Amino acid sequence: MLNYSFLLGHKVVVVVRCEGINISGNFYRNKLKYLAFLRKRMNTNPSRGLFHFRAPSRIFWRTVRGMLPHKTKRGQAALDRLKVFDPPN
């Protein structure tokens, strides 16, 4: 379990083997939420719009970003201290 206050408290957090992360909750509901997320796009120019990360490390990174004030300097510095890795294929 990652406590995002570690990142805001100037600590470096490294997460390895992101493919082993479990998402809590009902599987069917989580699947519906993910498929709804994949349908979202920018109407005028989809190549500019919402980016749909599929790698487990990027999904985890995006989840943590939602917990941080990423639009401030403090939040951006905290995201720079978060390192996430998938195993090599």
Summary of the structure (lengths in Angstrom):
residues: 89
radius of gyration: 14.7
end to end distance: 25.0
largest distance: 40.3
contacts: 175
relative contact order: 0.25
helix: 45%
strand: 7%
